[in-house]
Amino acid sequence: MLHRPSPGPLATGPTQPARRRWLRSAAALPLVTAASGAPAPAAAQKTSAHIVIAGSGLGGIAVANRLSKMLDGAKITIIDRKEEHNYQPGYTLVATGVWPIGKVREHNAEFHPAGAEWIKDMVTEFDPASNTVVTAGGQRVRYDFLVVATGVHLDFAQIEGMDVAAIGSNGLASVYPSPQAAQATWNAMQAFTAKGGQALMTLPATPLKCAGAPLKMTFMLRDRLHQAGTLGASRVQFMSALGNVFGVPAVNDNVLARWKALDIGVEFSHKLTGVDIGARRAMFATPEGEKVERPYDFLHVVPPMRAPDPVKNSDLAWKEGPFAAGGWLEVDKSTLQHRRYPNVFGIGDINGTPRGKTAATVKKSAPIVAHNLVQVIAQQKPDVDFDGYTSCPMITREGSAMLIEFDYEGRLQPSLPMIDPLQDSFLAWLMKYRMLKPAYMAVLKGRV
Ligand SMILES: Cc1cc2nc3c(=O)[nH]c(=O)nc-3n(C[C@H](O)[C@H](O)[C@H](O)COP(=O)(O)OP(=O)(O)OC[C@H]3O[C@@H](n4cnc5c(N)ncnc54)[C@H](O)[C@@H]3O)c2cc1C
């Protein structure tokens, strides 16, 4: 369902002729154009190496496809029980009634490279000292080289009383866990916007995949209330466990200014610790140890995120520093090679690096990981560096978004010079709505 865009207080949607011009130029533009910097592969390198890839989400499959073209004779084994492939950047569109659920559901079998072995199981143990992983079924798989691509663990268990199966009922929502949860979130949002009331939108203190998603959900909820005519009967409150709502200061300030104009309230240093789903009450903790309880009609829960247990509990995890608590993979942030096990690389959300948990990050870093790994197979040093490129099309209302791109240092890195990253536009919306999925599929297939 695509509703007609509604003009909000900061709406800057283009006029019809300008929109037509933008549409014409958009068709010619590559989406999120960031080039990896990895040299174009020469002839395939001969090797008999066995490469194991743990995780077959975007990062795992993208690297597998690249390696299968760059290597001649390698054995590639992909380990992941999951058969469905989910286009996660589309979840916010499903959860806000823009896309049907079918648009985020694909099949992994269609994207694995020909000839790759697929072990349909989960890794339960990483033993890098013996170059072995162990699966839930007890299979021990030895490797010469390992790519860790397990993504994040959504730690809903840290929120007392939270029940993922209850998403969609009693005003409980969360875009994160699955396509079904995104669909159920849209059902809850529709029920809420029909009458209006008190909405609470949460943000945990951990690193997040797509840190913009909680903000997009907030902008879109406000827009849906506006469209339903129940905004006047409603209050939208964003509850951040941090002292900000987004880690890049320029974006944070921009979003807060927009929310002030849209009358979206913000409370900082309020961490969601519990929920009473039946009574519709949410519990928050503050740094001073205060316990705050809030009633709600609609609650959007963003879970704390960390590395999955098999990575967190292994010697592959950071042992000290800012990424140790989450058990994130200890990679060099530039080469994405493991800092202590040189035959191990990380791709995607699992990496313990500053920022960089988006599909756009995988787009730019998968060619670098594949290149650097092939270098190591050839007994050379990894020689291409990743700059931490991260991108987030920040939806500000239906029909409008900001295309925000930045690096490890939080410097804005706009790849399309005609778009001001902090100005919302129909073109950025069009990218999110129509162009990002084809770009994602090209990354998955190892084509870009
Ligand atoms: C709501 C939402 C909105 C988003 N919006 C955007 C956006 O607008 N733009 C953008 O660029 N990105 C966005 N993203 C982020 C993007 O989807 C992720 O960054 C990307 O999918 C990361 O790829 P990955 O391969 O690291 O992890 P995933 O794609 O999550 O894949 C991880 C895989 O590892 C497997 N796995 C886990 N544990 C194990 C194990 N022990 N053994 C074997 N396999 C295992 C899982 O089954 C899964 O298949 C969004 C994500 C969400 C959830």
The ligand as an ORCA input file, in Angstrom:
! r2SCAN-3c Opt
* xyz 0 1
  C      14.904     -3.192     10.532
  C      16.173     -3.127      9.723
  C      16.364     -2.080      8.825
  C      17.539     -1.993      8.094
  N      17.678     -0.949      7.195
  C      18.822     -0.850      6.468
  C      18.955      0.183      5.492
  O      18.055      0.996      5.249
  N      20.130      0.252      4.803
  C      21.153     -0.628      5.023
  O      22.186     -0.522      4.354
  N      21.045     -1.619      5.949
  C      19.907     -1.757      6.672
  N      19.774     -2.780      7.589
  C      20.962     -3.576      7.992
  C      21.299     -4.739      7.064
  O      20.185     -5.538      6.816
  C      22.408     -5.538      7.722
  O      23.469     -4.672      8.040
  C      22.925     -6.655      6.814
  O      21.902     -7.581      6.577
  C      24.134     -7.320      7.460
  O      24.496     -8.508      6.817
  P      25.205     -9.686      7.620
  O      25.532    -10.728      6.616
  O      26.261     -9.166      8.499
  O      24.068    -10.232      8.629
  P      22.692    -10.935      8.267
  O      22.247    -10.529      6.907
  O      21.789    -10.643      9.409
  O      23.031    -12.493      8.220
  C      23.562    -13.205      9.306
  C      23.395    -14.705      9.017
  O      24.183    -15.439      9.941
  C      23.466    -16.582     10.342
  N      23.997    -17.048     11.629
  C      23.866    -16.498     12.851
  N      24.503    -17.227     13.778
  C      25.047    -18.276     13.110
  C      25.797    -19.403     13.518
  N      26.116    -19.595     14.799
  N      26.183    -20.302     12.580
  C      25.861    -20.122     11.276
  N      25.134    -19.074     10.830
  C      24.737    -18.176     11.739
  C      22.015    -16.142     10.391
  O      21.136    -17.251     10.284
  C      21.947    -15.209      9.180
  O      21.557    -15.904      8.014
  C      18.560     -2.950      8.284
  C      18.370     -4.020      9.170
  C      17.180     -4.126      9.871
  C      16.963     -5.293     10.791
*
